[in-house]
Amino acid sequence: MKKYLGPIGVAIITAIPIALWYIYASSEPLFSNGPVMLRTAGRVAGIAGMSLFSINLILAARYKFLEKYFNGLPSMYVKHHIIGSVAFILILFHPVFLASQFLSVSVEAAAQFLIPSFERFALLIGMFAIATMIASLVFTYYASISYPKWRATHRFLGLAFFFATWHVFIIPSDVSNFAPLMWYMIALIIAGMFSFIYRSLLARYLVPKYLYIVEKVTKLNDSITEISLSPAQRPMPFRAGQFAFVRFSAPNISSEPHPFSIVSGVSDAADTEINIAVKNLGDFTSRVKDIPSGSLARLEGAYGRLALMGDPGRDQIWIAGGIGVTPFVGMARSIRPGDKRRIDFYYSVRNEKEAVYIEDFHDTAARAKGFRIFQSYSDTEGHVTAKKIGKISSGITGKEIFICGPVPMMKSLRSEFRELGVPNSQIHTEEFSLK
């Protein structure tokens, strides 16, 4: 139930200002005719859009205490993208609805409403906010640019939020005319602005980091590298299956943080060393293999709740596709000999060369009788399916199913398991992506 509290909280936080607005405006005719309904829609869209915009900046701050209410940071990022899109649509349609109320007079009257000028400064600022949001979201969703440039352009959302806030409080409106609504919006906007400053402008100084030293860089195959890190100061606490954002200080690599899976098990925490796995997916990750020993790394986290999802006492099915194996490495390394669960691990890769960490899983199978390994090579055997898994594992009823791999694979398998009668609450997936 806790994992649903986040979305429920978002809905409540957004509904409160709309309820306050209704208390203030209920004495007016709100739905008496078309123009009045359009005006009502515009007023509600503006309040709801600004509320969701504030919430979106809060979610983007990666506060660790919020993870458990959204079923992990990856899930929270998915909600962040959805909420951002809804906020944008509402803010965009706020002036459109307000202008449309004048269509009953003339098209020219409606168009005149949307034309900003210095004489109508509040409207001009509002249009700046919308234009800045459009530019930022175009880069976010459609532009093919490097991550550092994308990250820089994403900060324009903060500028859009500033313009939108300015617009809210200088234009005569429901917010400025009703004190309870005004103070609620002030509190929510301050929370959003603080979160933006905390994460985007002052993260280097305010966000807790753990300083590590690169001890060893091991190339596991042509595309995957493992990096061993030892703490230079206090170690970062973590659980099996989690990931961290890592920023390297090395001459051959850029300094922006990227998320990497921790492949150490909880038993390794006593040794304080952390191992992370990196797949070559672009310019940044292709250079990781050349990071010299002794380089510094700053870790933020750890994040992720994959190992905590579902009922820990039930039998489980793990399904890994490609680099999606990495969360399961730490989870497998953490299994103790006395563990009574039956865990079937399905490892799907294109060919045998891609099956990194397979020795670790065989070590786990050797010490834990309930752990079984099933390898699948898509080049010769095709893709793994829910039906195949159900036959091999002697049924899937009542089992917790964990899937990590390419997004199409996870969506396809979830759909297949649902068709076979597995409740959605027993199917757990995790992906992390900054974009």
C-alpha positions in Angstrom: 0.0 0.0 0.0 2.9 2.4 0.8 4.0 2.5 -2.8 0.7 4.0 -3.8 0.8 6.8 -1.3 3.0 8.9 -3.6 0.5 9.1 -6.5 -2.3 9.5 -4.0 -0.4 12.3 -2.3 0.1 14.1 -5.7 -3.6 13.8 -6.4 -4.5 15.3 -3.0 -2.0 18.1 -3.2 -3.3 19.1 -6.6 -7.0 18.8 -5.5 -6.6 21.0 -2.5 -6.1 24.3 -4.4 -8.9 23.4 -6.8 -11.2 22.9 -3.8 -10.0 26.2 -2.3 -10.7 27.9 -5.6 -14.2 26.4 -5.7 -15.0 27.7 -2.2 -14.0 31.1 -3.4 -15.7 31.0 -6.8 -18.8 28.9 -6.0 -21.0 32.1 -5.7 -20.3 32.9 -9.3 -22.0 31.2 -12.3 -19.3 28.7 -13.4 -21.1 26.6 -15.9 -24.0 28.7 -17.1 -23.0 28.9 -20.8 -20.1 28.1 -23.2 -18.0 31.2 -22.6 -18.4 30.9 -18.8 -17.4 27.2 -18.9 -14.3 28.1 -21.0 -13.4 30.7 -18.4 -13.9 28.2 -15.6 -11.7 25.6 -17.4 -9.0 28.2 -17.9 -9.0 29.2 -14.2 -8.8 25.5 -13.0 -6.2 24.6 -15.6 -3.9 27.5 -14.4 -4.2 26.5 -10.7 -3.8 22.7 -11.4 -1.0 23.2 -13.9 1.0 25.4 -11.5 0.5 22.9 -8.7 1.7 20.0 -10.8 4.6 22.1 -12.0 5.7 22.6 -8.4 5.2 18.9 -7.5 7.3 17.9 -10.6 10.2 20.0 -9.4 10.0 18.3 -6.0 10.0 14.8 -7.6 13.0 15.8 -9.8 15.0 16.6 -6.6 15.5 12.8 -5.9 14.7 13.1 -2.2 15.4 9.6 -0.9 12.6 9.7 1.7 10.1 9.8 -1.2 11.3 6.6 -2.8 9.2 4.3 -0.7 6.0 6.2 -1.6 6.6 5.7 -5.3 8.0 2.2 -5.3 11.5 3.3 -6.0 13.3 6.1 -7.8 12.8 4.7 -11.3 9.1 4.5 -10.8 9.2 8.1 -9.3 10.9 9.3 -12.5 8.2 7.7 -14.6 5.6 9.6 -12.6 7.8 12.7 -12.9 7.7 12.6 -16.7 3.9 12.0 -16.7 3.2 14.8 -14.2 5.5 17.1 -16.2 3.6 16.4 -19.4 0.2 17.0 -17.7 1.4 20.2 -16.1 2.6 21.5 -19.4 -0.7 20.7 -21.2 -2.7 22.4 -18.4 -0.5 25.5 -18.4 -0.6 25.7 -22.2 -4.4 25.5 -22.3 -4.8 28.0 -19.4 -4.6 31.0 -21.7 -6.2 29.1 -24.6 -9.3 28.5 -22.6 -9.4 32.0 -21.3 -9.0 33.4 -24.8 -11.7 31.1 -26.2 -14.4 32.6 -24.0 -14.2 35.7 -26.3 -14.9 33.6 -29.5 -18.6 34.3 -29.0 -17.7 38.0 -29.6 -15.2 37.5 -32.4 -12.1 35.6 -33.4 -10.2 38.9 -33.3 -11.2 39.5 -29.7 -9.9 36.0 -28.7 -6.7 36.6 -30.6 -6.2 40.0 -29.0 -6.4 38.4 -25.6 -3.3 36.2 -26.4 -1.2 39.0 -27.8 1.3 40.1 -25.1 2.7 43.6 -24.7 4.5 45.6 -22.1 1.2 47.3 -21.3 0.0 43.9 -20.3 3.1 42.9 -18.5 1.6 40.0 -16.5 0.4 38.3 -19.7 3.8 38.9 -21.3 5.5 37.1 -18.3 3.1 34.2 -18.6 3.8 33.8 -22.3 7.6 33.8 -21.5 6.9 31.0 -19.1 5.0 28.9 -21.7 7.7 29.6 -24.4 10.5 28.5 -22.1 8.6 25.4 -21.1 8.0 24.5 -24.8 11.7 25.0 -25.6 12.8 22.9 -22.6 10.4 20.0 -23.3 11.3 19.9 -27.0 14.9 19.2 -25.9 13.7 16.8 -23.3 11.6 14.6 -25.5 12.6 15.2 -29.1 16.1 16.5 -29.5 19.0 14.1 -30.0 21.7 15.7 -28.0 24.4 14.6 -25.6 23.4 14.1 -21.9 25.5 17.0 -20.6 23.8 19.4 -23.1 20.4 17.9 -22.3 21.0 18.3 -18.6 21.9 22.0 -19.2 18.8 22.7 -21.3 16.6 20.9 -18.7 17.5 23.6 -16.3 15.4 26.0 -18.4 12.4 24.5 -16.6 13.6 26.4 -13.6 13.5 29.6 -15.6 10.0 28.7 -16.8 8.9 28.1 -13.3 10.3 31.5 -12.2 8.3 33.3 -15.0 5.2 31.3 -14.2 5.5 32.2 -10.5 6.0 35.8 -11.4 2.9 35.7 -13.6 0.8 34.0 -10.8 1.5 36.7 -8.3 1.4 39.9 -10.3 -1.8 39.3 -12.3 -5.1 40.0 -10.6 -6.5 36.5 -10.2 -8.3 34.0 -8.0 -5.0 33.3 -6.3 -4.3 36.9 -5.3 -7.9 37.6 -4.3 -8.4 34.6 -1.9 -5.9 34.4 1.0 -6.2 30.7 1.8 -5.5 29.8 -1.9 -2.7 32.4 -2.1 -0.9 31.1 0.9 -1.3 27.5 -0.2 0.2 28.3 -3.6 3.0 30.2 -2.0 3.9 27.2 0.2 3.8 24.8 -2.8 5.7 27.1 -5.1 8.4 27.7 -2.4 8.8 23.9 -2.1 9.1 23.6 -5.8 11.6 26.4 -6.1 13.7 25.1 -3.2 13.8 21.7 -4.8 15.0 23.1 -8.1 17.7 25.1 -6.4 18.7 22.1 -4.3 19.0 19.7 -7.2 19.9 21.8 -10.3 21.8 24.8 -9.0 23.5 23.8 -5.7 23.5 20.0 -5.9 27.3 20.0 -5.7 27.2 21.6 -2.3 23.9 20.5 -0.8 23.3 16.9 -1.9 25.1 14.3 0.2 27.9 12.6 -1.6 30.3 9.7 -0.6 33.9 10.0 -1.7 35.4 6.8 -3.2 38.7 5.9 -4.9 38.8 3.8 -8.0 40.8 0.6 -7.1 40.4 -1.5 -10.2 38.8 -1.4 -13.6 37.9 -4.8 -15.1 36.7 -5.2 -18.6 34.2 -8.2 -18.4 33.5 -8.3 -22.2 33.5 -6.0 -25.2 30.7 -3.9 -23.8 30.6 -4.2 -20.0 33.1 -2.9 -17.4 33.2 -3.4 -13.7 34.7 -0.8 -11.4 35.8 -1.5 -7.9 35.6 1.4 -5.5 36.9 1.8 -1.9 35.7 4.6 0.4 38.0 7.5 1.0 35.8 8.6 3.9 32.6 7.1 5.3 31.1 4.4 3.2 27.7 4.7 1.5 25.0 2.4 2.9 23.3 0.3 0.3 21.1 -2.8 -0.2 21.5 -5.5 -2.7 20.1 -4.6 -6.1 20.4 -0.9 -5.7 22.1 1.7 -7.9 24.0 4.9 -7.3 24.7 8.1 -9.3 28.4 8.3 -9.8 30.5 11.3 -10.8 34.2 10.5 -11.8 37.1 12.9 -11.4 39.4 11.7 -14.2 41.1 13.5 -17.1 39.6 11.3 -19.8 35.9 11.6 -18.8 33.3 14.2 -18.3 32.1 15.0 -14.7 28.3 14.7 -14.9 26.7 12.0 -12.7 25.3 8.8 -14.2 23.4 5.9 -12.6 25.1 2.6 -12.3 24.0 -0.7 -10.7 25.8 -1.8 -7.6 26.7 -5.5 -8.1 28.0 -6.0 -4.5 25.9 -8.0 -2.2 25.0 -6.9 1.3 27.7 -9.2 2.6 30.2 -7.0 0.9 29.1 -4.0 2.9 31.3 -5.0 5.8 34.3 -4.8 3.5 33.1 -1.3 2.5 34.1 -1.9 -1.1 31.5 -1.2 -3.8 31.5 -2.7 -7.3 29.5 -1.1 -10.1 28.8 -2.3 -13.6 28.9 -0.1 -16.6 27.7 -0.9 -20.1 29.1 0.9 -23.1 26.1 2.8 -24.4 27.6 6.0 -25.7 30.5 8.5 -25.5 30.6 8.7 -21.7 30.3 5.0 -20.9 32.8 4.1 -23.7 35.5 5.9 -21.8 34.8 4.3 -18.4 37.1 1.4 -19.1 40.1 3.8 -19.4 39.6 5.5 -16.0 42.9 5.2 -14.2 43.2 3.5 -10.7 43.4 6.1 -8.0 40.8 8.4 -9.6 38.2 9.9 -7.3 34.5 9.1 -7.6 31.6 10.8 -5.8 28.6 8.6 -5.2 25.0 9.7 -4.5 22.5 7.2 -3.2 21.9 4.4 -3.0 18.6 4.2 -4.8 16.2 1.5 -5.9 13.8 -0.9 -4.2 13.7 -3.9 -6.5 14.8 -6.4 -3.8 12.2 -5.0 -1.4 9.3 -5.3 -3.8 6.7 -8.0 -3.2 6.4 -10.6 -0.4 10.0 -11.6 0.6 8.8 -15.0 1.9 7.4 -16.2 -1.5 9.1 -18.2 -4.1 10.5 -16.0 -6.9 11.3 -15.9 -10.6 14.0 -13.5 -11.7 14.3 -12.6 -15.4 17.3 -10.6 -16.6 17.9 -9.4 -20.1 21.4 -8.1 -21.1 22.7 -5.5 -18.7 19.5 -5.9 -16.7 21.3 -8.7 -14.9 23.2 -6.3 -12.7 20.6 -5.8 -9.9 20.3 -9.5 -9.7 24.1 -10.0 -9.2 24.0 -8.2 -5.8 20.7 -9.9 -4.9 22.2 -13.4 -5.7 25.4 -12.6 -3.8 23.3 -11.8 -0.7 21.5 -15.1 -0.6 22.6 -17.2 2.4 22.9 -21.0 2.5 19.9 -21.3 4.8 17.5 -19.4 2.5 14.5 -21.6 2.0 13.0 -19.8 -0.9 12.9 -21.3 -4.4 14.3 -18.8 -6.9 14.4 -19.6 -10.6 16.7 -17.2 -12.4 16.3 -16.8 -16.2 19.2 -15.1 -17.9 18.5 -14.0 -21.5 21.4 -12.7 -23.7 22.1 -12.9 -27.4 25.0 -15.3 -27.0 27.3 -17.0 -24.5 29.9 -14.1 -24.7 27.3 -11.7 -23.3 26.6 -13.8 -20.2 28.6 -11.7 -17.7 28.5 -12.7 -14.0 27.3 -16.2 -14.8 29.9 -17.7 -12.5 28.5 -15.6 -9.6 25.1 -17.2 -10.2 26.6 -20.7 -10.3 28.3 -19.9 -7.0 24.9 -18.9 -5.6 23.3 -22.1 -6.9 26.1 -24.1 -5.2 25.5 -22.7 -1.8 21.7 -22.3 -2.0 19.7 -25.4 -3.0 16.6 -23.4 -3.9 18.4 -21.3 -6.5 18.3 -22.5 -10.1 19.7 -21.0 -13.3 18.2 -21.1 -16.8 20.3 -19.5 -19.6 18.7 -18.5 -22.8 20.5 -17.3 -26.0 18.2 -15.2 -28.2 20.4 -15.6 -31.3 19.6 -19.3 -31.4 16.6 -19.9 -29.1 14.5 -16.8 -29.6 13.2 -14.6 -26.8 12.2 -15.9 -23.5 8.4 -15.9 -22.9 6.1 -16.2 -19.9 4.7 -19.5 -21.2 8.2 -21.0 -21.5 9.0 -19.8 -18.0 5.7 -21.2 -16.6 6.5 -24.7 -18.0 10.1 -24.8 -16.8 9.3 -23.4 -13.3 6.3 -25.8 -12.8 3.9 -23.0 -12.7 3.9 -19.3 -11.8 0.9 -19.0 -9.4 1.7 -17.3 -6.2 5.3 -16.4 -7.1 6.9 -13.0 -7.1 8.3 -12.2 -10.5 11.2 -9.7 -11.0 12.1 -8.5 -14.5 15.0 -6.2 -15.4 16.2 -5.6 -19.0 15.3 -3.6 -22.1 12.0 -1.7 -21.7 10.2 -3.6 -24.6 11.2 -6.9 -23.0 9.8 -5.8 -19.6 6.5 -4.5 -21.0 6.1 -7.6 -23.2 6.7 -10.1 -20.3 4.5 -8.1 -17.9 1.7 -8.3 -20.5 2.2 -12.0 -21.0 2.2 -12.8 -17.3 -0.9 -10.8 -16.9 -2.6 -12.8 -19.6 -1.6 -16.0 -17.7 -3.4 -14.7 -14.6 -0.5 -13.3 -12.6 -1.6 -10.2 -10.6 0.1 -7.0 -11.5 1.1 -6.6 -7.9 3.3 -9.7 -8.2 5.2 -8.5 -11.2 8.1 -6.2 -10.4 10.3 -4.3 -12.9 12.9 -1.6 -12.7 14.7 0.6 -15.1 16.7 3.8 -14.6 17.1 6.5 -17.1 17.8 10.2 -16.6 16.2 11.3 -19.9 
